[in-house]
Amino acid sequence: MRRPVEQPILLMNQAEFEKCIKDYARFDHMVFVTDHVTQDRADRRITRRMILRTLRKGTVTGRPKWDTDHQNWVGKIQYLGSGMDVTAVCAIREGELVVTVVTVYGRPR
């Protein structure tokens, strides 16, 4: 009797995570902003354009982590611009060409 074979989890380093985010964020429709971010960004004075700019031009801070509950890679990307230091926590799921923005926060420079 054969056991089902599970797909191995490929490791993702900081450079690969940043490359994937920038590649997917080139197109607006490949960025999914959660309802949590949509509600909070008005209070935090962060626009969708600032989020997209952060994803396209920012730098990943730290190594991405594998989230076993949601089966995706989660990491932070930061961009200093627009008069604000914006950090976006985003997730990439293996096999999907979408960047999910989990939360965004920032502080004036």
Summary of the structure (lengths in Angstrom):
residues: 109
radius of gyration: 15.1
end to end distance: 62.3
largest distance: 62.3
contacts: 298
relative contact order: 0.23
helix: 31%
strand: 39%
